[in-house]
Amino acid sequence: MPRTILFIDNWPEFHPRGFFQDRFHEIPVCAEANGCAVTVVHHSAVDPEEWIAKPPGAILLSGSRLNIVDEPSEDPINGAPLVRFAAVTELLARLPSVPTLGICFGHQYLAKAAGGTLAKMATARDEPDFEIAFAERHPLLDGLPERPRFVESHGWRVERPGADFRTIATSPDGVEMVVHRTLPRIGVQFHPEYYPRQSPETRHGRRFLENWLRSLT
């Protein structure tokens, strides 16, 4: 039976359960090719009790145009306080052993929830082949070059990931990948699921996703 991945859609607009936005389309395609099934739930509709009663095999926290801010004036259009994601925070607190991958916004959420800090970038990053550098090797980076390229699309960055995380990869924008010191939680600033936007020579996003999916079995 396929392992279930709970995909938490952090986009501001509500989407019905099971609805995959085009920007996330490659995630279920890649998951199914690696023996996993994906269930989509919008962050505003997460019911911790439902998933605690029958825990998923893994949790994936999506990107978003939202940004986590302490004060609304920091980002008056797309700013959101951490409390908006209280149900997600409760779910992760009560399912600490479930592997979790945070992508872009999800990465920033994990950092902020762990007591880290975020910072608004002077210029938003939107590039299909942006180079990152490893601070250390990690199994999810197996088969990738020392300085792989990924799709980047963000206006905020992780400034400090929090004491519970160690930094695995960086770029001129800051922290690109973190791993929790004791729990199976990983955050990445880049977008591995956007790999079709990359040139065939630099489609490292799919390999990264496959490494994560295979680590769940």
RALIN-V649939 format. One record per run of one state. SS is the DSSP state (alpha for helix, beta for strand, coil for the rest). FROM is the first residue (numbers start at 1). TO is the last residue. If there is no record, write none. Layout:
SS,FROM,TO
SS,FROM,TO
This chain:
coil,1,2
beta,3,9
coil,10,21
alpha,22,33
coil,34,35
beta,36,42
alpha,43,45
coil,46,47
alpha,48,53
coil,54,57
beta,58,61
coil,62,66
beta,67,68
coil,69,71
alpha,72,75
coil,76,78
beta,79,80
coil,81,81
alpha,82,94
coil,95,98
beta,99,103
coil,104,104
alpha,105,113
coil,114,116
beta,117,131
coil,132,132
beta,133,134
coil,135,138
alpha,139,141
coil,142,148
beta,149,160
coil,161,164
beta,165,171
coil,172,173
beta,174,180
coil,181,184
beta,185,188
coil,189,190
beta,191,191
alpha,192,197
coil,198,199
alpha,200,202
coil,203,203
alpha,204,215
coil,216,217
